[in-house]
Amino acid sequence: MKICFVSDLHLFSQRSLAGQWMPLLHERIRESSLVVLGGDVFDFKWSTHGSAAATAEAASQWLQALMRMHPAHTFVMLLGNHDDHPALREWLEVLSGESPQLIVETYLFRVANTVFLHGDSANPRCTEPGSFAPAAGPPTIVPGGGP
């Protein structure tokens, strides 16, 4: 299984450079079967949308468009410190209920012995109790990228 891992796009922030990486992102998605969106894909802290509700709606639209562009792929959404917002969580619950293409795993996702997480998930505010217990032996942590 080939996995595409992307994080820290900080979409909707003026400081985001995500636009220049979109062609490469789509290329890498086409080469994979699983896409892990590893946190801070969206940015509620510095959003240009003016409100959390507007940012969450824009995030939902972006995610739905991405899934429509790659209908054969499974997407896993993890949250980081800039996109862990109740408004986004509500949208993600709705979207994952409507689409088997989307899996929402709040802070970490395991594939066999590999763990995908956002770097800020070690922050006590972002860590669920027992999240880091080994499933079957010690996990392989892949910092900043996928296998």
C-alpha positions in Angstrom: 0.0 0.0 0.0 1.4 3.4 -1.0 0.4 6.2 1.4 0.4 10.0 0.7 0.9 12.0 3.9 0.5 15.8 3.9 0.2 18.2 6.7 0.6 21.9 7.6 -0.9 23.3 4.5 -2.5 26.0 6.7 -5.2 26.6 4.1 -7.2 29.9 4.5 -4.2 31.6 6.2 -2.4 34.4 4.4 0.9 32.7 5.2 -0.1 29.5 3.4 1.9 28.5 0.4 -0.4 25.5 -0.3 -1.4 26.8 -3.7 2.1 26.2 -5.1 2.0 22.6 -3.8 -1.4 21.6 -5.1 -0.2 20.1 -8.5 2.3 18.0 -6.6 -0.2 17.0 -4.0 -2.6 15.8 -6.7 0.2 13.9 -8.4 1.2 12.1 -5.2 -2.5 11.3 -4.4 -2.8 9.7 -7.8 0.2 7.5 -7.0 -1.2 6.3 -3.7 -4.2 4.4 -2.4 -4.5 6.1 1.0 -4.2 9.8 1.8 -3.5 10.9 5.3 -4.2 14.6 5.9 -2.0 14.9 9.0 -3.2 18.0 10.8 -3.1 21.8 10.2 -4.4 21.3 6.7 -6.7 24.2 7.6 -5.9 27.2 9.8 -8.6 28.5 12.2 -6.1 30.7 14.1 -5.2 32.9 11.2 -8.1 32.3 8.8 -9.0 34.9 6.2 -12.6 33.8 6.3 -13.6 36.0 9.2 -15.3 33.4 11.4 -14.9 29.8 12.5 -18.2 28.9 10.9 -17.1 30.3 7.5 -13.7 28.6 7.8 -15.3 25.3 8.7 -17.6 25.5 5.7 -14.7 26.4 3.4 -12.7 23.5 4.8 -15.7 21.1 4.1 -16.0 22.4 0.6 -12.2 21.9 0.0 -12.3 18.4 1.4 -15.3 17.4 -0.6 -13.8 18.8 -3.8 -10.5 16.8 -3.1 -12.5 13.6 -2.6 -14.5 14.2 -5.8 -11.2 14.7 -7.7 -9.9 11.4 -6.4 -13.0 9.1 -6.0 -11.0 5.9 -5.8 -9.0 7.0 -2.7 -9.5 6.8 1.0 -8.8 9.9 3.0 -7.9 10.0 6.7 -8.3 13.3 8.4 -6.2 14.0 11.5 -6.3 17.3 13.4 -3.5 19.6 14.4 -3.3 22.6 16.7 -4.5 25.0 14.0 -7.5 23.0 12.8 -8.8 21.2 15.9 -11.9 23.4 16.1 -15.4 22.3 17.2 -16.9 23.9 14.0 -14.6 21.7 11.8 -15.3 18.6 14.0 -19.0 19.0 13.3 -18.5 19.2 9.6 -16.1 16.2 9.6 -18.7 14.1 11.5 -21.3 14.9 8.9 -18.9 14.3 6.0 -17.6 11.0 7.3 -21.1 9.8 8.0 -22.1 10.6 4.3 -18.9 9.3 2.7 -17.1 6.0 3.3 -14.2 7.7 1.5 -13.4 9.8 4.6 -12.1 8.4 7.9 -11.7 10.9 10.8 -9.2 9.9 13.4 -8.7 12.8 15.7 -5.0 12.7 16.6 -3.3 9.6 15.2 -3.8 6.8 12.7 -2.1 3.4 12.5 -1.4 1.3 9.5 0.2 -1.9 10.7 3.1 -0.8 12.8 3.3 2.7 11.4 1.7 5.7 13.3 0.8 8.9 11.5 0.2 12.0 13.7 0.6 15.7 13.7 3.6 16.9 15.6 1.5 18.9 18.0 -0.4 15.8 19.1 2.0 15.3 21.9 0.6 18.5 23.4 -1.6 17.5 26.4 -4.5 19.5 24.9 -4.3 17.4 21.8 -3.7 13.9 23.2 -6.3 11.3 24.1 -5.3 9.0 27.1 -3.8 5.8 25.9 -3.3 7.1 22.3 0.3 6.0 22.2 0.0 2.5 23.5 1.6 0.0 21.1 -0.8 -2.0 19.0 1.5 -4.9 18.3 5.1 -4.1 19.2 6.6 -0.7 19.1 5.2 1.6 16.4 7.3 3.2 13.7 6.8 6.9 13.9 7.2 8.7 10.5 8.0 12.3 11.2 7.0 14.8 8.5 6.2 12.2 5.9 5.0 8.8 4.9 6.7 5.6 4.1 
